[in-house]
Amino acid sequence: MTAASAPVVVADPGDPRLLAFTGLTDTELRRRVEAEHGLFIVEGITAIERLLASPYNVHSFLLIERALDRLGDGPAATGAPIYVVGPDVLRAVVGFELHRGAVAAALRPAPVDAATLLTDASLVLAVEGVNDHENLGGLFRNAAAFGVDAVVLDPTCADPLYRRSVRVSMGHVLAVPFARLAPWPDALGDLQEAGTTVVALTPDPDAEPI
């Protein structure tokens, strides 16, 4: 059983304990920090609630008092550090006005093997060439709404665990399992041979209307 953690008030935006949350809009800094520590960022109350219900391990929380109250006992139950700051400190750390006042850092898991993921999946969303993080997050939100069991991504797709993807998905990227599928598109043929019916959608005007 994980021991509950007590909130810690932090008044200095330069406190090294807040490194995981520094400069969230600085692409190069985030790439370096997240790669070095194996992290990804979850922003907003709803997304954090889904993080708490997911199998992902939490590294730490950065919250204003109001956000901590809304999340209740969930953060403490993870045993991860909870840093409570004022709005000005939060803005100085993350680099922008975070109106929700809630952000968490979670540990990035090892990549999932696509074949293992698809073993028990009956409805699968295959995504090709979606390199916009917000569009990808929207697809995960729709996948959750339609009861998709798994999402497979071609090698060129954006990172589903990038902060904006997680935010736009409203945390559903943490609930719908995903994996990279390669080689692409040959692996789609493997799915067909395994008995999966593959249906492609395209905006081509000559395509069969649905």
C-alpha positions in Angstrom: 0.0 0.0 0.0 1.3 3.4 -1.0 1.8 5.9 1.9 -0.2 9.1 1.4 1.7 12.2 0.7 1.1 15.6 2.4 1.0 18.8 0.3 4.2 20.9 0.5 3.8 24.7 0.0 6.5 26.2 -2.3 7.0 29.9 -2.6 10.1 30.1 -4.9 9.5 29.4 -8.6 13.2 28.5 -8.9 12.9 25.6 -6.4 14.6 22.6 -8.0 11.8 20.4 -6.9 9.6 22.0 -9.6 12.0 21.3 -12.4 9.6 18.8 -14.0 7.1 21.7 -14.7 9.5 24.4 -15.8 8.9 26.2 -19.1 6.0 24.1 -20.5 6.0 26.2 -23.7 9.7 25.9 -24.3 9.9 23.1 -26.8 13.7 22.5 -26.6 13.7 22.7 -22.8 10.8 20.3 -22.5 12.3 17.8 -24.9 15.5 17.8 -22.8 13.8 17.6 -19.4 11.2 15.0 -20.3 13.7 12.8 -22.1 16.2 13.0 -19.2 13.7 12.1 -16.5 11.3 9.9 -18.5 8.3 12.2 -18.0 5.2 13.5 -19.7 2.9 16.3 -18.5 -0.8 16.2 -17.7 -2.6 19.5 -17.6 -6.0 20.3 -16.1 -8.4 18.9 -13.5 -10.3 16.5 -15.8 -7.1 15.1 -17.4 -5.5 14.6 -13.9 -8.6 12.8 -12.7 -8.2 10.4 -15.6 -4.5 10.1 -14.8 -5.4 9.1 -11.2 -7.7 6.4 -12.6 -5.1 5.1 -15.1 -2.3 2.6 -14.7 0.3 5.4 -15.3 2.6 6.2 -12.3 2.6 9.8 -11.1 5.9 11.6 -10.6 4.6 14.8 -8.9 1.8 17.4 -8.8 1.9 21.2 -9.1 -1.3 22.7 -7.9 -2.9 25.9 -6.6 -5.0 25.5 -3.5 -8.3 25.5 -5.3 -7.2 22.7 -7.6 -6.0 20.6 -4.7 -9.4 21.0 -3.1 -11.2 19.9 -6.3 -9.0 16.8 -6.7 -9.7 15.7 -3.1 -7.7 12.8 -1.7 -6.7 11.5 -5.2 -3.2 13.1 -5.4 -2.2 12.2 -1.8 -3.2 8.5 -2.4 -0.6 8.2 -5.1 2.2 8.9 -2.7 3.7 11.3 -5.2 5.0 14.7 -4.0 2.3 17.5 -4.1 3.6 21.0 -4.5 1.1 23.7 -3.7 1.9 27.2 -5.1 0.2 30.5 -5.6 -1.0 31.6 -9.0 2.0 33.9 -9.5 4.5 31.2 -8.7 2.6 28.8 -11.0 2.8 31.3 -13.9 6.5 31.8 -13.3 7.2 28.1 -13.3 5.2 26.9 -16.3 5.7 30.1 -18.4 2.0 31.0 -19.1 -1.3 31.6 -17.4 -2.5 28.2 -16.4 -6.1 29.0 -15.6 -7.0 25.5 -14.4 -4.2 25.7 -11.8 -3.4 22.1 -12.0 -0.6 20.1 -13.7 1.0 16.7 -13.0 4.1 15.0 -14.2 3.8 11.2 -14.9 6.4 8.6 -15.7 6.5 7.6 -19.4 6.0 3.8 -19.7 8.0 1.5 -22.0 6.5 1.2 -25.5 3.7 -1.3 -25.8 4.1 -4.1 -28.4 1.4 -3.7 -31.0 0.8 -7.4 -31.4 0.2 -7.9 -27.7 -2.1 -4.8 -27.6 -4.2 -6.1 -30.4 -4.7 -9.7 -29.1 -8.0 -8.9 -27.4 -9.0 -5.8 -29.2 -12.2 -6.0 -31.4 -12.4 -2.3 -32.4 -9.2 -0.6 -33.4 -8.4 2.9 -34.7 -5.4 3.0 -37.0 -4.0 6.5 -37.5 -1.6 7.5 -40.3 0.4 10.7 -40.7 -1.3 12.8 -38.0 1.5 15.0 -36.7 -0.5 17.7 -35.1 -0.7 17.1 -31.4 -4.1 18.6 -30.9 -5.7 16.7 -33.8 -4.2 13.5 -32.4 -5.7 14.3 -28.9 -9.1 14.9 -30.5 -8.9 11.5 -32.2 -8.2 9.8 -28.8 -11.2 11.7 -27.3 -13.4 10.4 -30.2 -11.9 6.9 -29.8 -13.0 6.8 -26.2 -16.5 8.1 -27.1 -17.0 5.3 -29.7 -15.6 2.5 -27.4 -12.4 1.9 -29.4 -10.3 -0.8 -27.7 -6.9 0.3 -29.0 -5.3 2.9 -31.2 -2.4 2.0 -33.5 -0.2 4.8 -34.9 2.1 4.8 -37.9 5.7 5.8 -37.3 5.1 9.4 -38.5 2.3 10.2 -36.0 2.9 12.7 -33.2 3.5 11.7 -29.6 0.1 11.0 -27.9 1.7 11.8 -24.5 2.8 15.3 -25.6 1.2 17.9 -23.2 -1.2 19.3 -25.8 -2.3 15.9 -27.0 -3.2 14.9 -23.5 -5.0 18.1 -22.8 -7.1 18.1 -25.9 -7.9 14.4 -25.4 -9.2 15.5 -21.9 -7.1 12.7 -20.6 -8.6 9.9 -22.7 -5.2 9.2 -24.2 -4.4 7.8 -20.7 -7.5 5.5 -20.9 -7.3 4.2 -24.5 -4.2 2.0 -25.0 -2.0 2.7 -28.0 1.1 1.4 -29.8 3.2 2.1 -32.8 2.5 -0.2 -35.7 5.4 -1.1 -38.1 6.4 -1.7 -40.8 3.7 0.6 -42.2 1.6 0.0 -44.2 2.6 -3.7 -44.5 1.5 -4.3 -40.9 -2.1 -3.5 -41.9 -2.0 -6.6 -44.1 -0.9 -8.6 -41.1 -4.1 -7.4 -39.3 -6.2 -8.5 -42.2 -4.6 -12.0 -42.3 -5.4 -12.3 -38.5 -9.0 -11.8 -39.4 -9.4 -8.1 -38.8 -11.6 -6.2 -41.2 -9.7 -3.0 -42.3 -11.8 0.0 -43.4 -10.1 3.2 -44.6 -11.5 6.7 -44.5 -10.5 9.3 -47.0 -11.7 12.7 -48.2 -11.2 11.6 -51.8 -14.4 12.7 -53.8 -14.3 9.4 -55.7 -14.5 7.3 -52.5 -17.6 5.3 -51.7 -19.9 7.5 -49.5 -20.8 6.3 -46.0 
